[in-house]
Amino acid sequence: MTAPLEDITILDLTHVLAGPYCSMILSDLGAKVIKVEQPGTGDDTRHFPPFRDGHSAYFATINRNKQSIALNLKDDADRAVFERLLDQVDVVMENFRPGVMERLGYGWDSLSQKYPHLIYGAVSGFGHTGPDALRPAYDMVVQARGGVMSITGEKNREPVRVGASVGDIVAGMFLGHGLLAALYQRLRTGRGQKVDVAMLDSQLAILEHAVAITSETGVAPGPSGARHPSIAPFEAFHTADGLLVIACGNNALFAKFCKLIGKPKWATWPEFETNLARCENVMLLRRKIEAVTLAHPRAHWIKQFTDAGIPCAPIQTVAEAMQDPQILARNMVVDMPAPDGKKPFMAAGNPIKMTDMEDMVSTGPAPLLDGDRAQILAWLDQQDDAARREAQPDNVPTAPAASRTA
């Protein structure tokens, strides 16, 4: 089996999460990722807890299977190495504020002329255009400004941040989509292009129901807790010993649900007959459902609903999710070597399953800062030698390496 991106090499200047998450996805799909870090300090997440023997588990899980070289792009010798790398890679990625790469002499306009094959991926808080392009941002900033926090949490309570860093992660996913599209187009044109992804744009892009509701009604939705604002019943319900989620996404499922809980007539009541009616009477519906579900423990209802084909789930902790048989069967919890060679780190697996790519059951290690310099420089020498041999006329024998050196 082969990985689809095994002939792609990425030069990754990104740090923290959005960019590294993107390059992790591409690495999981086979790409060679060379991580360029600041000498001495490296990626900020090398200093994020939790730590084991001085090594960050946070950094490790996002930067698996990558190589690291430390380069100061204001130093002439390091710039020379960087430019050799640019000549050999397919993609360069960065997540600096707009203008930083230009000041270093490596902005898109410069690179596209010197390296026409190169694809340039940029992820930033607000993108490379617009009045706020130069403003700094973090995940929580774009969750707040992009509208996500306004619909997250419970009614009449303060807005809350989504527990996962969706501001970064979603932007990283969109950048990955853009880079793959650019690689595909390069097959036809032979030229690279710039892919510009903003974290703020990415937040608005995932507000599928909220944008539709706001544009059609003129009223922006607020937080609705665990309840979906456009489907009912579609939320968490109490049982005798805890919460479970029930999701009836259409009338047929609702009718089946009503029959199962011994209330078949509910599906014909005007208050509940259609999804719109159920949404308009959602509090009444919730009270009636919980009057039934409180009579038995959660495990009873999960078995009943699952056997009947009604979508439901317990609300699991992360620890419980990491032991879920379905998740484990899909290799979604994998081991990755620790720097000390002892107990491996645990990381989320690759959710992209492909018939011609072997599923990942373990990963390579995250790199030590500048830990792959010698290997990367040796690879560059090999690439240069291969390029020289290819440039030689067929009837002129290639001189031995010692003669060329002399």
N, C-alpha and C positions, 0 to 999 in steps of 0.2 A: 504494500500500500504506500501511497505517496501523499504528502500534504500539499494542498493546492497552491500555497504561496512559498514553496521551498526554494524557488529560484529568485525570490524577492529579498532585497536587503534594505533595511530601514536605518537611517541615522537619526536617533531620537534625542533631541535636546530638551525634551519636556521634563517637568518635575511635578511633584505632589501627586495629582490623581487623574485629571481629565486626559491629558496626553499619555501618561503611563498606562492608564486603563485601555486606551485605544491600542497602543503598541503591544500590550499583553494579549489582546484579542488576536491581533495579526500574528504575533509569535505563536500562539496556540494553533493557528492555521498554517504554520510552517515557516513564516518569514524569519530571516536572520535579523535580529535587532541589536544594534550597537548603541549603547546608552552613553551619551556624552555628559559628563558631570563636572561640576566646579571643583578644581583641585582643593584638597583639604577638608571640605565640608560635604560635598556631594549633594544628592537629592535631599530636600528638606525632610522627607519622610524617613530617612535613615535615623532621624532623631525623634520619631513619634513612638510612644509606647503602644502595645506592650513590648518589653525587651526580654530576650534570653541571652545571657552571657554577652551583653552589650550589643546584640544584633536585633533590629526591629522586625517583629513579625508582620507589622503593617507593610513595611517596605518590601519584605520578602515575598508576600503573597501577590503583590501587584507587579513585581519586577522579575518573576521567574523566567528562566530560559533566555535571559538577555546577557549581553556582554557589557562591560564597563571600561571606559577610558576617560581619564580626567584631562581636560584641555582648557587652558585659559585663552579665550579667543582674542585677547589683547596682546598675547605673546607671539612673536614672529614664528618661533619654532613650532608652537602648537597650531598656529594658523596654517602653517605648511602641511602639517599632518591632517588637519581638518579639510583642507582643499583636496588633498589626495583622496580622502574618504568621499567627498562630494562627487568626485569623478567616477567613483565605482558603485555608488549606491543608487537605488531606484527612487527612494523617498527620503526627504528630510522633514522632520517634524519639530515644531517649537511652540511654546506657550508663553512667550514673553509679551509684555505690553507692546502694542504697535509702535514701531519706530526703533526698537532696540536692535533688531537684526540689521536694519538699514544703517544705523550708526556704526555697527561693526563691519559694514561692507558686504553683508550677506542677505540683504533683502531680496524679495522675489524678483524685482526688476533686474538686479545685477546677476543673480544666479541663473535666471532663465536664459540670459544671453550667453553666459559662459558654459552652462550645463543644460542644453536644451532638452535633454532626456529627463531631467529631474522633475519629480512631483513634489510640490511644497505644501505641507499641511500645517495650518496654523489654527490653534484653538485658544481663545481668550475670553475674558469676561463679556465684552460687548462687541467683539468683532473689529475688523480693520477699517470700517467706515462708520459714519454717523457721528452726531455731536458728542457722544460720550465714549468714543473709541479708546481714549487714553485713560479712562478711569480704571482703578484697580477693582478686583472682585474676588470673592471666594464663593463657595457653594451656597452658603446661607444668604449672601447678598442677592444672588440671582433667584433663589427660591422666593425671597421676599418680593423683589421687584417684578418678577415674571408672573406673579399671581398664584403660584402654587401654595404658598403659605396661607393665603386668604381662604382657601377651601379645605385646609388640612386642620384637623382637630374637631372640637365639639362646639355646637351652637352656644353662643353667649359666654364662651371662654376665649382666652387669648389665643391668637394663631400659633401654631407650632410648626417647627421644621420637620420635614419628612425624615424618618429615622436613618435611612440610607442617604448617601451623598448624591442625590439624583441630579443636582446642578452640574456636578463634575461628570458623573457616570454617563448621563444621557448625552452630554456634549461629546464625550469620548466615543460613544457608539456612533453618533452622527458623523464624527470625523472619520471613523473607520469606513462607514458607508461611502463617504466622499472620496477617500483615497482609493478604495476598490474600484469605484466608477472611473476615476482618473486613470488608473492602471489599465482598465479595459479600453478606454478611449485611446490611450497611447499605442495600443496594438494597431489601431487604424491610422493614427496620425504620425506616430513616431515622436511626438512631443509631449512633454509634461505640462502641467498647469498648476495653478494655486488653488488650494481648497481652504476656505476661510469659514470657520465655524465659531459662533458665539454661544457662550453658556446661556445668556439671556434669551437668545432666539430659541434655543433648544427647550427651554422651560415652557415658552408659549406653545411650541409645537406639540407638547404632550398633553395639552389641556383640551382634549377632544370634546368632551361634553360641555365643559365650561364655556368654551368659545361659542359653541352652537347655541347654548342657552342665552348667553349675553347678547349675541347678535340678533337673535330672533325676538327676545322678550324685552330687551333694553334694561334688564335687571341682572346684575352679576350675582351668581350663586355664592352663598357663604359656606362655612364648614358644616358638614352633615355627619360627622363622626365616622362610623363604619358603614353608613348607609350610602348606597348609590343614589344620586339625585334623580335619575331617569328610569330606574327599574325597581320594581317591588313585587315580592319580598326579595331583598338583596342586601342583607346586613347581618350583624351578629345578634343572636338571641340567647337569652338565659335558659339554662336547663336546671335540673335539681342540684347539680354540682359544678356548674361552670358554663362558659360560653361556647357556642359553635356558630359557624357561618352557614347560612342557607342562601342559595342563589337560584331563584326561579326566573330565568331570563325570557320566558314566553308563556302564553296562556296555557299551552298543553302541559308544561311542567307544573304550573300552578295548580291546574286541575288534578294532576296526579298527586301532588303534594297534599291537597285538601282531602282527597280520598284516603290517602295513607294515614293521616292524623285523625280520621273519623269525622271530618267536616266537609263532605262532598258538596253540600249546597252552597258553601262560600263561593265557589267558582261561578255560580249563577246569580249571585247578588249584584245589584246595580253598583254598589260601592266597590266591588272587587272584580267585576266581570272582565274588565280590560286593564291593561297595564297602566294606561292613563288614569283610570279610576282608582286603581290601587295606589298610585303615586299621590293622588289628591287626598286619599284617606289613609296615608301610610301610618299615622300614629294609632288609629283605630285598628288597622291590620296587625300592627306589632303587638298591641295589648291582647288581641284575641289569640294570636299565635303563641305568645308566651304563657297564656293561661293553660295551654295544652302542653307545651314543652317543659314547663316547670314540674310536671308530674313525674318525669323520669330523668335519670342521669344522662349525661352527654353521650357516653358510649352506646347506650340503648338507641338514641336517635341517629347517631352516625351509622350504626349498622342498618337500621331500618331505611334510612334515606339512601345509603350507598347501594343496598340490595335492590332498591326500586329505581336506581338511576337518577336520583335527584342530587344535583351538585351540592356538596356540603364539605365542611372541614373543621377540625379543631383549630383553635388559635394556638399555635405552637411557639415555644421559645426558640431562639436560634439553636440552642443545644439540642432541643427535641428535633428540630428540622434536620440537623446534621446527623441524626440517627434514624431518620425516616427511611424505611425499607425501599420506597420508590426512589428517593434521592440517591441512596447508596447503589441501587441497581443500575442507575444511569451514570455511575462514576462521577457524581457531582461533589464528592468530598475526596480530595486526593492528597497524597503525601508529597512533600518537597524537601529535599535534603537541607539540613541545617549546616551552617559553616563549620561547626565543631564536629560534624559527622555523627552526632549522637541522635537523640530523639528528633524525628523530622517535624517540620512545621506542617500544619494542616491548612489547606486552601480550597477555595471553591474550584470545581472542575470546569471544563469547557462545555457550555450548553449547546454548542453547535455540533451536531452529530451528522457525519457524512459517510456514505457507503464506501467511498474510495479512500477514506482517511481513518487510520487506526484510532480508536477512542483513547483519550488520555486517562491513564489510571494512576500515573505519578508524573511529576514534573522534574525538570532540571532545576538546579539551585538558582537563587538570586545572586547577582555578582557582588563581589567585594569591590569597594571603591578603587577604580583604576586597576582592578585585578586581572584584566584581560589585555592590558596594553601590549605585552610582548606578542601574544597570539594575533591581535589585530594588526600590528605592524608587520608581522610575518605574512599575514594574509594579503596586505597591501603590496608587499614585495612580490608575492606570487601573481597577483593580478597585473602588476606592472610588467613582469616577465612574460606573462601570457600575451599581453597587449603588444609587446615588442616582437614576439615571435609571429603573431598574426600579421604584423605590419611588414615583416620581411618578405621580399619577393620569393616566389617558389623556387627559383633557380639559384638563390644565394643561400648557402648553408649558414645556419645560425652559429655564431662564434661561441666557444665554451665560455662559461661564466667567468672563469679566471681571466681569460683574455679581455672580456668586456670590462672587467674591473680595472685591469691594467691600462 
